[in-house]
Amino acid sequence: MLAKQIAASGPISVAEYMRVANDAYYNASDPLGAEGDFITAPEISQIFGEMIGLCLTDLWMRQNRPNPCHYVELGPGRGTMATDCLRAMAKFDFNPSVHFVETSVALRAKQATNVHRAQFHDRIDSLPDNGSMLIVANEFFDALPIKQYVKTDSGWREQLIAIAQDGHFHKVAGIQAVDHLVPLDIRNAPENSIFETCPIASDILYTLMSRLRAQGGMLLIIDYGYSRSGLGSTLQAIKSHKFADPFTNPGEHDLTAHVNFMELSNLAMMRDMRISGPCGQGAWLESLGINARAAMLAATSPTRAEDIFTACARLTKPDQMGELFKVMAISAQDWVTPEGFG
Ligand code: SAH
């Protein structure tokens, strides 16, 4: 589809390439799990979703149990995190309504089977406008289309994707000067430098922040990414748990980019939101008590103890998911600070 589109109308932006490729990819089937292309934290252990459930419950309780209060998830995958999270919440008699923002038809079917009371949304605009929202996005922002700008010998240009006669996709620099779109402090970067930005992430954040200010609640973002803006391409493709070439077979692998937590946090600062983090996923989970929960689970099922501790280490150790994955919370100023951020 992309090949035809580019052949017919010329080179397209990295964002358009990523959007079309990921739409096709996520709609074709379920890419998650050991037998799929990649594995996410909720698929590693039930403890991950449980810890998020405890964090949200604690926030809800300290905020004097607002009612209505909705559990919202962006890109919920198989619905595994929601299942674990809602089970943990129910132990405290917290049973919020459930709203999933999901575009994939294949994954929606799985989510509906796992979370019967889920209501589905194509876009965030249709989320309920009455009551507080506890919004969670695990590995959602990294799948959103990014734009890339490249420094050429005549200034900054948008990075575009073209197609060669032999059918191979390759990068070309756009014709228009776009220096004004690149932050001042990096405008003098050396030739071939790449600057990435994710306008869709900013749009989504803006809309959600307005809602949180008006309705109350929190947005919890968990993803891999960087806390300080930098230069360089982070666009990557994953197929069968291995890195693949992002410019071969688009639509057949997961295309992602590292999340720029600094960009998101700056936007939240400008809107005067309460910002917690970003901090490493490992430190956050440990501060919420993941080790105690793992020990408790291991004591009740001794035959699984080793697996439980291995999964826990995978989620928290700095050389595994503990540091590359970060957690950031953005909440309404009149809401209490969420736990876990030290
Ligand atoms: N949160 C899940 C799945 C992560 S994969 C987990 O941690 O296991 C990314 C998820 O985001 C998938 O469910 C995918 O279908 C969804 N997604 C990707 N782009 C989206 C978009 N623009 N709008 C809504 N959902 C999207």
Residues whose N, C-alpha, C, O or C-beta is under 5 A from the ligand:
A	BS01	SAH	Y26 T40 P42 L74 G75 P76 G77 V101 E102 T103 S104 L107 D122 N138 E139 F140 A143
